[in-house]
């Protein structure tokens, strides 16, 4: 796989599985974003930072979120990442 000059990051699969499992099990996050969560959430690493994006699955109408709901969803994901990724205390917040 080529890099085309961009920064690449990797995460061990056991950490990724823990993070993914905790996200999928979070009922508050599900109530904010919709069910099933695996169709509504994408977690990326860009420039050494985790990015959390909300998806609208194909065929669904976009669910308008209040700014407080979006902020809460980001905080939940940030806390999950920090709790399940050793050495993440110093990572910048999830964007």
C-alpha positions, 0 to 999 in steps of 0.5 A, a space after each residue: 500500500 502506498 502512502 503518497 506522503 501522508 502520515 500513517 498510523 497503526 493500532 494493535 488489533 487487540 486495542 482496536 477490538 476493545 475500543 470497537 466492542 466498548 463503542 458498540 456496547 454503549 447504549 447512550 451512544 446508540 441512543 444519540 446516533 442510532 442503531 446499529 452503531 456499527 453503521 453510524 460510526 467511523 473512527 479514523 486516525 489522521 495526523 496522529 489523532 483519532 477522528 470520530 465521524 457520524 455516518 448516515 447509512 445509505 437509505 436513511 435520512 440524516 438525523 439532525 443532532 443538537 450540538 450538545 448531543 454531538 459533543 456528548 457522543 464525541 466525549 463518549 468515544 474519546 473516553 472509550 479510546 482513552 480507557 482502552 488504548 494504553 499510553 493514550 493519556 497524552 493523545 489529543 481529544 477525539 475530533 
